[in-house]
Amino acid sequence: MTRIEELARRLDDAALNACAIAQMDPENRLSIEEAYAIQAASIARRIERGETRVGVKMGFTSRAKMLQMGLSDVIWGRLTSRMQLEEGGTIDFASFVRPRVEPELAFLLKRPLRGNVTAAEALAAVEAVAPALEIIDSRYQDFKFTLPEVIADNASSSGFVIGPWNAPSTDVVNLGLALTIDGRLVQAGSTAALLGHPLRSLVAAARLSAAAGEPLQAGWIVMAGGATPAEWILAGQHVSVEMQHLGSASFHVR
């Protein structure tokens, strides 16, 4: 087993068993390329267990967050069938290490989208748009990690909930949204926080996934990134996002 495969196994086991692990690279020696190789190998283990690829998630889509992390580009992760959770359903808190939630916009693709595309080309490939919630969960102890470790850990992506699908003609550039927990407003924001326009996130997803040899496919979902800071979630809570013109998405935590 190579070093990449061994680190992928550790992360996969941690996610599968909801068990925190020590940092793999506390001295920050892993390259970004190695981190994505670990992520790919970890997801490959899930596919071998019978999960299927259903899309891509984007991370660090806030310009401020990119600057804070010293990045010149967004990061991305892979979505699988087991990660998609029922809208309005119940998730098991014990299935996560230290879960948080972010309100997001989701795109559903009706045709493949490959490589360097324009915003108009990206929009033409969209079947529908929806309000969504992403559950993010770092598998590292004490919530300590480097940027490559985050990428290797599938960009912290752990689950997602999709609300009602809407027509792709819906203007999504600056939709107001509210994230509530147990009916209390905890975050308010706009889809404009996603690189200034959510379609830029979809364009980036097409470019990055194609560069990895995994171009976006018809039927895939693209999670465009967190539109507000993430919020911690706990057992017993009800989490919901309401997005202007698009509706809502929610889940309960058991």
Secondary structure, 3 states (H helix, E strand, C coil): CCHHHHHHHHHHHHHHHCCCECCCCCCCCCCHHHHHHHHHHHHHHHHHCCCCEEEEEEECCCHHHHHHHCCCCCEEEEEEHHHEECCCCEECHHHCCCCEEEEEEEEEECCCECCCCCHHHHHHCEEEEEEEEEEECCCEHHHCCCHHHHHHCHHHEEEEEECCCECCCCCCCCCEEEEEECCEEEEEEEHHHCCCCHHHHHHHHHHHHHHCCCCECCCCEEECCCCCCCEECCCCCEEEEEECCCEEEEEEEC
